[in-house]
Amino acid sequence: MSNKTSKKIKVSAVRRKDPFLQRESEKYADPLPSREYVTQTLAEQGIPLEFKRLCKILTIEDEECEAFQRRLGAMARDGQLMQNRKSEWLIPDRLDLIAGKVAGHPDGYGFLTPDADGEDAYLSAKEMTKVLHGDKVLARIIGVDRKGRAEAQIVEVTNRANSRVVGRVYEEHGVRFVVAENKRISQDILLASDGIKGPKFQPGQVVTVELVAQPSKHSQPIGRVVEVLGNYAAPGMEIEIALRKHELPYEFSAKATTDASKLPDRVTDLDWHGREDLTGLPLVTIDGETARDFDDAVYCARQGKGYRLIVAIADVSHYVIEGGALDLDAYERGTSVYFPRRVIPMLPEELSNGLCSLNPRVQRLCMVCDMQVSGSGEIRRYQFYPAVIFSHARLTYTQVAAALYEGDLAEQKRLGELVPHLQVLDEVFRQFAKARAKRGAIDFETVETRMEFDENSKIAAITPYERNDAHRLIEECMLAANVCAADFLEQKNCPGLYRVHEGPTPERLIKLRDFLGTFGLQLGGGESPAAKDYAKLLEKIGKRPDRQLLQTVMLRSLRQAVYTPDNLGHFGLAYERYAHFTSPIRRYPDLMVHRVIKSALAGRRYEPKIGSGDWLEIGGHCSMTERRADDATRDVEAWLKCFYMQDRIGEKFSGSISSVVPFGIFVALDDVFVEGLVHVSELGQDYFHFDDAAHAMVGQRTGRRYRLSDRVNVQLVRVDMEANKIDFRLV
């Protein structure tokens, strides 16, 4: 053994004595110091250290210097470290600096959201000239603003979030600039005239600019046009803008496209190896009329006093190899994005609409959850296994509802021998529904809408969309399979991703109880209410006139669902454990759960190789992509609704107050299903103040109150297509 090798083993052994380094030593044969240990060492030294000195203290070998430099750089980007003017490394906390992310406001000011726990700090418009929305910075608190909020001053920008920006070109006095579509970026981006040829564009067009100079204390951001999207009102432009504004991946890599084209167009003989043959069972898919990808097929039969329920899910993991080009693209997307009239799929069409779609009358590979359900809707046993199925029919919710619940004889005749199987499915659904009510799952009433388009791809009408029992039947079957998947992870002690929905925070709970108290209502459960307590209160509220108000406030008290390796249960569904297993075509977490289950069935422990390989970071990424898709979809729908309403200025409507904010009230229109703002200045001849606890605007002199869910009549006075805003005035 060489001296060099001996030294390396000795160094690694020394590092492994430190508890902070244990995790690192398990990952690497020759580990670098962990972030925690680097921070601890700098704290113990008590002074800023240059790179060479820090390497010596931490016994970093010459060949490790480059990797260690990258680790320090990553820590700096995350605000854990910074370098001074002498390029020495130090801990920001020692300088009373706060690391955080900038959140811009359309009016020019912004806020600093700390990376660690703490309150947001105000950033003045002057400070915001140095940064753009999303940038990461180090800042110090310099006092309080006129509203009593902590005010921060930016010391250093540690990471720039925007390399490209989508916006609209304007020209004033011969100067061309771009106004960003993301209104949180309030600075105009000057267009460079550096002589470099680029695409031709005209004022008024929508373009993508590449930033060649970031903003600073003394200069605006400067960009160069790299893509011309076209005219602002062109059909489909709203989607093109949303894709770029929210940085949604919308083109597959060349390697992923090539890999997809090489896949077979059917199940091969080799694919059958190790799989159960379920082709003889009359499994069917039940989806909406416009669905193109079919994740799941179902079958149910009576078994003794109970039922055998089979939920077969497309085996995406068989074709999408971890770490391959298709997998990397799918992970980056995280989810399919469903815009009106257009889908940005997580997987190429060869998979999403072909091999992995459970199309009728063809063989398909599946992962199966095979359940034994008692007569009272309790899952007694289950097993997972890979199989080959043959979907006997592609049914729609409308067809199934007509045959089972409306007594449509023509539809029953059309479905023929499938009807008895559907009737058994309905039986098990009824038992699941009873079990759902018994455990106290929350059922908030919501109105879903559907956009209808004309030949110019613009909204012709917005209509309510009612879910029938066929929707609920499939939903309960999917819930059952997801619960089994989560139980499997826990029973096998397999790390994976759970779908977690936590109850109210203590602060939200106090606000909710205070609000309910003004109505003489009480939420049970003490300091830790369960879903059952929410369900009981909803039942008590019944059909009272203010039900919508009370339900909305209750819903807003709950937290957002996320993906995490920590099983914290699903509050809304009243499950102790819950995971997503049933949609691997369109959700990456489901694909991960499939991989975990298949590895466990093969006697192996699954370790992810995608992303950082850390389950917590993977869950955070998947949660982010879900929120990103939701935000993009909302933007597109808002633009379409503005376009729909712009020719109706002056018309009067009735509606309900859907939200109360410090600057006014939002009103959701009846029948039209569009939302707009009545600004606080339009509420009447009075000074109105926002009452957060009461969800109301209250007149100082008159005492007039505008409260969440109150009925109002309004007139449409303005539609701002650029800001996606609709303004009303009270009638």
C-alpha positions in Angstrom: 0.0 0.0 0.0 1.5 3.4 -1.0 2.0 6.2 1.5 -0.6 8.3 -0.4 -3.2 5.5 -0.1 -2.4 5.1 3.6 -2.8 8.9 4.1 -6.2 8.8 2.3 -7.6 6.0 4.5 -6.4 7.9 7.6 -8.0 11.1 6.5 -11.3 9.4 5.7 -11.2 7.6 9.0 -10.7 10.9 10.9 -13.6 12.5 9.1 -15.9 9.6 9.8 -15.4 10.1 13.5 -17.4 13.3 13.3 -21.2 12.7 13.5 -21.8 15.4 10.9 -19.8 13.4 8.4 -21.5 10.0 8.9 -23.9 10.4 6.1 -21.2 11.6 3.7 -18.9 8.7 4.6 -21.7 6.2 3.7 -22.1 7.8 0.3 -18.5 8.1 -0.7 -15.4 6.0 -0.4 -13.3 9.1 0.1 -15.8 11.7 1.4 -15.4 15.5 1.4 -16.3 17.3 4.6 -20.0 17.9 4.9 -21.6 21.3 4.7 -22.3 21.2 8.5 -18.6 20.3 9.2 -17.3 23.2 7.0 -19.6 25.6 8.8 -18.6 24.3 12.2 -14.9 24.6 11.3 -15.2 28.2 10.2 -17.2 29.0 13.4 -14.5 27.4 15.6 -11.7 29.3 13.8 -13.6 32.6 14.4 -12.1 34.4 11.4 -12.5 34.4 7.6 -10.2 31.8 6.0 -8.7 31.8 2.5 -9.2 28.7 0.4 -5.8 27.2 0.9 -5.9 27.7 4.7 -9.4 26.1 4.9 -8.2 23.1 2.8 -5.2 22.6 5.1 -7.4 22.6 8.2 -9.8 20.2 6.7 -7.0 18.0 5.2 -8.3 18.4 1.6 -6.0 16.5 -0.8 -4.8 18.2 -4.0 -7.0 16.1 -6.2 -10.0 16.9 -4.0 -9.6 20.7 -4.3 -11.8 21.1 -7.4 -14.7 19.2 -5.9 -14.3 21.0 -2.6 -14.3 24.3 -4.4 -17.6 23.3 -6.0 -19.1 22.4 -2.6 -18.1 25.8 -1.2 -19.7 27.5 -4.3 -22.9 25.6 -3.7 -22.9 26.6 -0.1 -22.4 30.2 -1.2 -25.4 30.0 -3.6 -27.5 28.6 -0.8 -26.4 31.5 1.5 -24.6 29.3 3.9 -21.2 30.9 3.2 -19.9 34.0 1.4 -16.6 35.4 0.3 -15.3 38.8 1.3 -13.3 41.2 -0.9 -10.1 39.3 -0.1 -11.8 36.1 -1.4 -11.8 34.6 2.2 -14.6 32.3 3.2 -16.8 33.3 6.1 -20.2 32.6 7.7 -22.9 35.2 6.8 -24.5 34.9 10.3 -21.3 36.2 11.9 -21.9 39.4 9.9 -25.6 39.5 10.8 -26.5 38.8 7.2 -29.6 37.0 6.2 -29.6 34.6 3.2 -32.8 34.5 1.3 -34.8 34.8 -1.9 -36.2 37.9 -3.5 -39.9 38.1 -4.2 -40.7 41.1 -6.4 -44.0 43.0 -6.5 -45.5 44.6 -9.6 -45.4 48.0 -7.9 -41.6 48.0 -7.8 -40.8 47.0 -4.2 -40.2 43.5 -3.0 -39.6 41.2 0.0 -36.8 39.0 1.2 -37.9 35.5 2.2 -35.2 34.0 4.5 -33.8 30.6 3.7 -34.0 29.8 7.4 -37.2 30.3 9.5 -38.2 33.9 10.0 -40.4 36.7 8.8 -40.1 38.3 5.4 -38.3 41.6 5.2 -39.3 44.6 3.1 -37.1 45.6 0.2 -37.6 49.1 -1.1 -38.0 50.0 -4.8 -34.4 51.4 -4.6 -33.1 48.0 -3.3 -35.0 46.2 -6.0 -33.1 48.0 -8.7 -30.2 45.7 -7.9 -32.0 42.4 -8.4 -34.8 40.6 -10.2 -37.6 38.4 -8.8 -36.2 35.0 -7.7 -32.6 36.1 -7.2 -30.9 34.8 -4.0 -29.1 37.4 -1.9 -27.4 38.2 1.4 -28.9 41.1 3.1 -28.9 42.9 6.5 -31.8 44.4 8.5 -31.5 48.2 8.6 -34.7 49.0 10.5 -38.4 49.0 10.0 -40.6 50.5 7.3 -43.6 52.8 7.8 -45.9 49.7 8.3 -43.7 48.3 11.1 -42.1 45.6 8.9 -38.4 44.7 9.1 -36.6 46.4 6.2 -33.6 44.9 4.5 -30.6 46.1 2.5 -29.0 43.9 -0.1 -25.3 43.3 0.5 -24.6 40.8 -2.2 -26.4 38.8 -4.9 -25.4 35.1 -4.5 -27.4 33.6 -7.4 -29.2 35.1 -10.4 -32.5 33.4 -11.1 -33.2 34.8 -14.6 -31.1 34.1 -17.6 -34.0 34.4 -20.1 -37.2 36.4 -19.8 -40.3 36.4 -22.0 -42.0 39.8 -22.6 -43.4 42.3 -25.0 -41.3 44.8 -27.0 -42.0 48.5 -26.7 -40.3 51.5 -28.3 -40.1 55.0 -26.9 -37.9 57.8 -28.3 -36.0 55.3 -30.4 -35.2 53.1 -27.4 -36.5 49.6 -27.5 -37.1 47.6 -24.3 -39.0 44.6 -23.1 -41.6 44.5 -20.4 -41.6 41.1 -18.7 -44.8 39.0 -18.7 -43.9 38.0 -15.2 -45.2 41.2 -13.4 -43.0 40.5 -10.4 -40.2 41.6 -12.7 -41.0 45.3 -12.7 -37.8 46.6 -14.4 -37.8 47.2 -18.1 -35.1 45.2 -19.9 -33.2 47.4 -22.4 -32.4 45.7 -25.7 -28.7 45.7 -26.6 -27.5 47.1 -29.9 -24.2 45.3 -30.0 -24.3 44.5 -33.7 -24.9 40.8 -33.2 -27.5 39.6 -35.7 -30.6 38.0 -34.2 -34.2 37.3 -35.2 -36.2 40.2 -36.6 -38.9 41.7 -34.4 -41.3 44.6 -34.2 -42.6 46.6 -31.3 -45.7 45.0 -29.8 -44.5 41.4 -30.4 -43.8 38.9 -27.7 -40.2 37.8 -27.5 -37.7 35.9 -25.4 -34.7 37.8 -24.3 -31.4 36.5 -23.0 -30.0 38.7 -20.3 -26.5 39.9 -21.2 -26.2 42.2 -18.2 -28.0 41.7 -14.9 -29.4 44.8 -13.0 -27.1 46.6 -10.6 -27.3 49.7 -8.4 -26.4 51.9 -11.4 -27.9 50.2 -14.4 -31.0 48.4 -15.8 -30.9 44.8 -17.0 -29.9 44.5 -20.7 -31.1 41.7 -23.0 -30.8 40.4 -26.5 -33.8 39.0 -28.4 -33.2 35.3 -29.1 -36.7 34.2 -30.0 -39.8 35.9 -31.5 -43.0 34.3 -30.4 -45.3 36.5 -32.5 -48.2 38.9 -32.0 -49.7 39.1 -28.5 -53.3 38.1 -29.4 -52.3 35.3 -31.8 -54.1 31.9 -31.1 -52.2 29.9 -28.6 -49.8 32.7 -27.6 -51.0 32.6 -24.0 -49.6 29.1 -23.7 -46.3 29.9 -25.4 -45.9 32.8 -22.9 -46.8 30.6 -19.9 -44.3 27.9 -20.9 -41.4 30.4 -21.0 -42.6 32.6 -18.1 -42.7 29.6 -15.7 -39.7 27.9 -17.3 -41.7 24.8 -18.2 -39.7 22.2 -20.3 -41.8 21.8 -23.5 -39.4 20.2 -25.9 -37.9 16.7 -25.4 -34.2 16.3 -25.7 -32.9 14.9 -29.0 -31.7 11.8 -27.1 -35.1 11.2 -25.4 -36.9 11.6 -28.8 -34.5 9.1 -30.4 -34.9 6.6 -27.5 -38.7 6.9 -27.7 -38.6 6.2 -31.5 -36.7 3.0 -30.9 -39.3 1.5 -28.6 -41.5 -1.3 -29.9 -45.1 -0.5 -30.8 -46.5 -3.5 -28.9 -45.8 -5.9 -26.0 -43.1 -8.4 -27.1 -42.7 -12.0 -26.1 -39.7 -11.1 -23.9 -41.8 -8.6 -22.0 -44.0 -11.5 -20.6 -41.1 -12.9 -18.5 -42.0 -12.9 -14.8 -45.5 -11.5 -15.3 -49.0 -12.7 -14.4 -51.4 -13.3 -17.3 -54.6 -11.2 -16.7 -55.6 -10.9 -20.4 -58.6 -13.1 -19.8 -60.1 -10.7 -17.2 -62.6 -8.1 -18.5 -60.6 -5.1 -17.3 -61.9 -1.7 -18.6 -60.7 1.9 -18.6 -63.1 4.6 -17.5 -62.1 8.2 -18.3 -63.4 11.5 -19.7 -64.4 11.9 -23.3 -61.3 13.9 -24.2 -58.8 11.7 -22.4 -56.0 10.3 -24.6 -53.7 8.6 -22.1 -55.2 5.8 -19.9 -53.2 5.1 -16.8 -55.5 2.7 -15.1 -57.9 -0.2 -15.8 -60.2 -1.8 -13.2 -62.0 -5.1 -12.6 -64.1 -6.3 -9.6 -65.7 -9.6 -8.8 -67.6 -10.9 -5.8 -65.5 -13.2 -3.6 -67.3 -14.8 -0.7 -68.9 -12.1 1.4 -66.5 -9.5 -0.1 -64.8 -8.6 -3.3 -61.7 -9.0 -5.3 -60.7 -5.6 -6.7 -58.0 -5.3 -9.3 -56.5 -1.9 -10.2 -54.0 -2.3 -13.1 -51.6 0.6 -13.7 -49.4 1.2 -16.8 -45.9 -0.2 -16.1 -44.0 2.9 -17.2 -40.9 1.9 -15.3 -40.4 -1.1 -17.7 -39.8 1.3 -20.6 -38.4 4.4 -18.8 -35.0 3.3 -17.6 -33.7 5.3 -14.6 -31.0 7.7 -15.5 -31.7 7.4 -19.3 -32.7 10.3 -21.5 -36.4 9.7 -21.2 -36.1 9.5 -17.4 -34.1 12.7 -17.1 -36.6 14.6 -19.2 -39.5 13.2 -17.2 -37.9 14.2 -13.9 -37.2 17.7 -15.1 -40.9 18.0 -16.1 -42.2 16.3 -13.0 -45.7 16.2 -14.3 -47.8 16.6 -17.4 -49.3 20.1 -17.8 -52.9 20.3 -18.9 -53.8 23.6 -20.6 -57.1 24.2 -22.3 -56.7 22.6 -25.7 -53.1 21.6 -25.3 -51.1 19.1 -23.1 -47.4 19.3 -22.3 -46.9 15.6 -21.5 -44.3 14.2 -19.1 -43.4 11.5 -21.6 -43.3 11.4 -25.4 -46.4 10.4 -27.3 -44.9 7.0 -28.1 -45.3 6.2 -24.4 -48.0 8.5 -23.1 -50.5 7.7 -25.9 -49.0 4.4 -27.1 -47.1 1.7 -25.2 -48.0 3.0 -21.7 -51.6 3.9 -22.5 -54.0 1.1 -21.6 -55.8 1.3 -25.0 -58.6 -1.1 -25.7 -58.2 -4.5 -27.3 -54.4 -4.5 -27.1 -51.9 -6.2 -24.7 -50.3 -3.8 -22.2 -47.7 -4.2 -19.4 -49.0 -3.2 -15.9 -48.2 -3.1 -12.2 -51.2 -4.6 -10.5 -52.7 -3.9 -7.0 -54.8 -7.0 -6.3 -57.1 -6.4 -3.3 -59.4 -8.4 -1.1 -62.1 -6.1 0.1 -64.6 -7.0 2.9 -68.3 -6.5 2.5 -68.0 -3.3 4.6 -65.3 -1.7 2.4 -62.2 -2.7 4.4 -59.1 -3.8 2.5 -58.2 -7.1 4.2 -55.3 -8.1 2.0 -53.5 -6.9 -1.1 -50.6 -7.9 -3.3 -48.6 -6.1 -6.0 -47.2 -7.9 -9.0 -46.3 -7.2 -12.7 -48.8 -8.5 -15.2 -50.0 -8.3 -18.8 -53.6 -7.1 -19.4 -56.0 -6.8 -22.3 -58.4 -3.9 -21.8 -61.9 -5.0 -23.0 -63.2 -1.5 -23.5 -62.5 2.2 -23.3 -65.5 3.6 -21.4 -66.4 7.2 -20.5 -67.8 8.5 -17.2 -70.9 9.5 -19.1 -71.5 6.0 -20.5 -71.0 4.3 -17.2 -73.3 6.8 -15.4 -76.0 6.3 -18.0 -75.8 2.5 -17.8 -75.6 2.2 -14.0 -77.4 5.3 -12.6 -79.7 6.6 -15.2 -81.2 3.3 -16.4 -80.4 4.0 -20.0 -81.4 0.8 -21.8 -79.7 1.7 -25.0 -76.4 2.2 -23.2 -76.8 -1.0 -21.2 -77.3 -2.9 -24.4 -74.3 -1.2 -26.0 -72.1 -2.3 -23.0 -73.6 -5.8 -23.1 -71.7 -8.4 -20.9 -69.6 -5.6 -19.2 -72.7 -4.3 -17.3 -72.6 -7.1 -14.5 -69.0 -6.4 -13.9 -69.7 -2.6 -13.7 -72.5 -3.3 -11.2 -70.1 -5.2 -8.9 -67.6 -2.3 -9.2 -70.5 0.0 -8.1 -71.1 -2.2 -5.1 -67.6 -2.0 -3.9 -67.6 1.8 -4.6 -70.7 2.1 -2.3 -68.9 0.3 0.5 -65.7 2.4 0.0 -67.9 5.6 0.2 -69.4 4.4 3.5 -66.0 3.7 4.9 -64.9 7.2 3.7 -67.7 8.8 5.6 -67.0 6.7 8.7 -63.3 7.6 8.9 -64.3 11.3 8.4 -62.7 12.3 5.1 -63.5 16.0 4.2 -65.8 16.6 1.3 -65.7 20.2 0.3 -68.2 21.3 -2.3 -66.6 22.9 -5.3 -67.8 23.9 -8.8 -65.6 22.7 -11.7 -65.8 24.5 -15.0 -65.1 23.7 -18.6 -64.1 26.1 -21.4 -65.7 25.8 -24.8 -63.8 27.3 -27.7 -64.8 28.7 -31.1 -63.1 28.2 -34.4 -60.6 31.0 -33.6 -59.5 29.1 -30.4 -61.0 31.6 -28.1 -63.6 31.0 -25.3 -67.1 30.8 -26.6 -68.5 29.9 -23.2 -67.5 28.7 -19.7 -69.9 26.0 -18.4 -70.1 24.1 -15.0 -68.9 20.6 -15.1 -70.6 18.2 -12.7 -68.9 15.1 -11.4 -71.2 12.0 -11.4 -70.9 8.7 -9.5 -68.8 7.2 -12.2 -66.1 9.7 -11.4 -66.4 8.9 -7.8 -66.3 5.1 -8.5 -62.9 5.4 -10.2 -61.6 7.8 -7.7 -62.3 5.4 -4.8 -60.7 2.5 -6.6 -57.6 4.7 -7.2 -57.5 5.8 -3.6 -57.6 2.2 -2.5 -54.6 1.3 -4.6 -52.7 4.4 -3.4 -53.3 3.5 0.2 -52.0 0.0 -0.4 -48.9 1.4 -2.1 -48.2 3.6 1.0 -48.8 0.7 3.3 -46.4 -1.5 1.2 -43.7 1.1 1.6 -44.2 1.2 5.3 -44.5 -2.5 5.9 -41.4 -3.3 3.8 -39.5 -0.4 5.4 -38.8 1.0 1.9 -37.9 4.7 1.6 -40.0 6.4 -1.0 -42.3 9.3 -1.6 -45.6 9.8 0.3 -48.3 12.2 -0.6 -48.6 14.2 2.6 -51.3 16.7 3.5 -51.0 18.2 7.0 -53.7 19.8 9.0 -53.9 23.4 10.1 -50.9 25.2 11.6 -51.4 26.4 15.2 -51.7 30.0 13.9 -54.3 29.1 11.3 -56.2 27.1 13.8 -56.5 30.0 16.2 -57.7 32.3 13.4 -60.2 29.6 12.2 -61.6 29.1 15.8 -61.9 32.9 16.3 -63.8 33.2 13.0 -66.1 30.3 13.7 -66.8 31.7 17.2 -68.4 34.8 15.6 -71.0 32.5 14.1 -71.6 30.5 17.3 -69.8 27.5 15.8 -67.0 25.4 17.2 -64.5 23.0 15.6 -63.8 19.9 17.7 -60.5 18.2 18.3 -58.9 20.7 20.7 -55.3 21.7 19.6 -55.1 18.8 17.2 -58.4 18.5 15.2 -58.8 15.6 12.8 -60.4 15.5 9.4 -63.4 13.9 11.2 -63.8 17.1 13.2 -63.9 19.2 10.0 -66.4 16.7 8.4 -68.7 16.9 11.5 -68.7 20.7 11.3 -69.5 20.7 7.6 -72.4 18.4 8.4 -73.6 20.7 11.2 -73.4 23.7 8.9 -75.8 21.9 6.5 -77.4 24.1 3.9 -77.3 27.4 5.8 -77.0 30.5 3.6 -73.4 31.3 4.7 -72.2 27.7 4.1 -70.0 28.8 1.2 -68.3 31.4 3.4 -67.7 28.9 6.3 -66.5 26.2 3.9 -64.1 28.5 2.2 -62.5 29.7 5.4 -62.2 26.1 6.7 -60.5 25.0 3.4 -58.0 27.9 3.6 -57.0 26.8 7.1 -55.4 23.6 5.7 -51.9 23.3 4.3 -50.9 22.4 0.7 -50.2 18.8 -0.1 -46.6 17.9 -0.9 -44.4 14.9 -1.7 -42.0 13.9 1.0 -40.2 10.7 2.3 -41.7 11.3 5.7 -45.1 9.7 6.2 -47.2 12.3 8.0 -50.5 11.1 6.7 -53.1 12.7 4.5 -55.4 15.0 6.6 -58.1 15.7 4.0 -58.6 12.1 3.0 -58.2 11.0 6.7 -55.6 8.4 5.8 -52.7 7.5 8.1 -50.6 6.8 5.1 -51.0 7.7 1.4 -48.8 7.6 -1.7 -49.3 8.2 -5.4 -49.2 5.0 -7.4 -51.9 5.3 -10.1 -50.6 7.9 -12.6 -47.0 7.1 -13.7 -47.7 8.4 -17.2 -48.3 11.9 -15.9 -46.7 12.2 -12.4 -43.1 11.4 -11.7 -43.7 10.5 -8.0 -45.9 7.6 -9.1 -43.1 6.3 -11.3 -40.7 6.4 -8.3 -43.2 4.5 -6.2 -43.4 1.9 -8.9 -39.6 1.5 -8.9 -39.6 1.1 -5.1 -42.3 -1.6 -5.2 -40.7 -3.5 -8.0 -37.3 -3.5 -6.3 -38.9 -4.7 -3.0 -40.7 -7.6 -4.9 -37.3 -8.6 -6.3 -35.7 -8.5 -2.8 -33.7 -5.4 -3.4 -33.7 -2.0 -1.6 -34.2 0.8 -4.1 -31.8 3.7 -4.0 -32.7 6.6 -6.4 -30.1 7.7 -8.9 -32.1 10.7 -10.3 -31.4 14.2 -9.2 -29.3 14.4 -6.1 -30.3 10.9 -5.0 -31.8 12.3 -1.8 -35.4 11.5 -1.2 -36.2 14.8 0.5 -34.8 16.8 -2.4 -36.6 14.6 -5.0 -39.8 15.2 -3.1 -39.2 18.9 -3.0 -38.5 19.0 -6.7 -41.7 17.0 -7.5 -43.7 19.4 -5.3 -42.2 22.4 -7.1 -43.0 21.0 -10.6 -46.6 20.5 -9.5 -46.9 24.1 -8.2 -45.2 25.3 -11.4 -47.7 23.5 -13.6 -50.7 24.9 -11.5 -49.3 28.4 -11.8 -48.9 28.2 -15.5 -52.3 26.7 -16.0 -53.9 29.5 -14.0 -52.1 32.1 -16.0 -53.4 30.7 -19.3 -56.9 30.5 -18.0 -56.8 34.0 -16.7 -55.6 35.3 -20.1 -58.3 33.4 -21.9 -61.0 34.8 -19.5 -59.7 38.3 -20.0 -59.9 37.9 -23.8 -63.4 36.4 -23.3 -64.6 39.4 -21.3 -63.0 42.3 -23.2 -66.0 42.8 -25.4 -68.4 42.9 -22.5 -67.3 46.1 -20.9 -70.3 48.0 -19.4 -72.3 44.8 -18.8 -73.7 44.1 -15.3 -73.4 40.8 -13.5 -74.3 39.2 -10.2 -71.8 37.2 -8.2 -70.2 36.3 -4.8 -67.2 37.7 -3.1 -64.5 35.0 -3.5 -61.7 36.7 -1.7 -61.0 39.7 0.4 -57.6 41.4 0.3 -56.2 44.7 1.7 -56.7 46.4 -1.7 -60.3 45.3 -2.4 -62.6 42.4 -3.0 -62.6 39.7 -5.7 -65.9 38.8 -7.1 -66.7 35.5 -8.9 -69.6 36.0 -11.4 -72.5 33.7 -11.5 -73.1 31.7 -14.8 -70.0 33.4 -16.4 -67.5 31.8 -13.9 -65.0 34.7 -14.2 -63.4 36.5 -11.3 -62.4 40.2 -11.1 -61.5 42.9 -8.6 -63.5 45.7 -7.1 -60.8 48.0 -5.9 -61.1 49.4 -2.3 -61.6 52.9 -3.8 -64.7 51.6 -5.6 -66.4 50.3 -2.4 -68.2 53.5 -1.6 -67.9 57.0 0.0 -66.0 55.8 3.1 -62.5 54.7 4.2 -62.6 50.9 4.1 -60.2 48.8 6.2 -59.2 45.2 5.8 -60.3 42.9 8.6 -58.2 39.8 8.2 -59.8 37.8 11.0 -63.3 38.5 9.7 -62.4 38.1 6.0 -64.1 41.4 5.4 -63.6 45.0 4.3 -65.2 47.4 6.8 -66.2 51.0 6.3 -64.7 53.3 8.9 -67.6 55.8 9.0 -70.6 53.7 7.9 -69.6 50.3 9.3 -70.6 48.8 5.9 -69.1 45.3 5.6 -68.2 43.4 2.5 -67.4 39.8 3.6 -66.3 36.7 1.9 -69.2 34.9 0.1 -71.5 38.0 0.3 -73.7 38.5 -2.8 -73.0 41.6 -4.8 -74.0 43.2 -8.2 -71.1 44.6 -10.3 -70.4 46.2 -13.6 -67.4 45.4 -15.8 -65.4 48.6 -16.3 -61.9 47.5 -17.5 -60.0 44.5 -18.9 -56.2 44.7 -18.8 -54.9 42.0 -21.2 -51.3 42.7 -20.4 -51.7 42.3 -16.6 -54.5 39.6 -16.9 -56.8 41.7 -14.7 -60.5 42.3 -14.8 -61.9 45.3 -12.9 -65.5 45.7 -11.7 -67.4 48.5 -9.8 -70.2 47.9 -7.5 -73.7 48.5 -8.8 
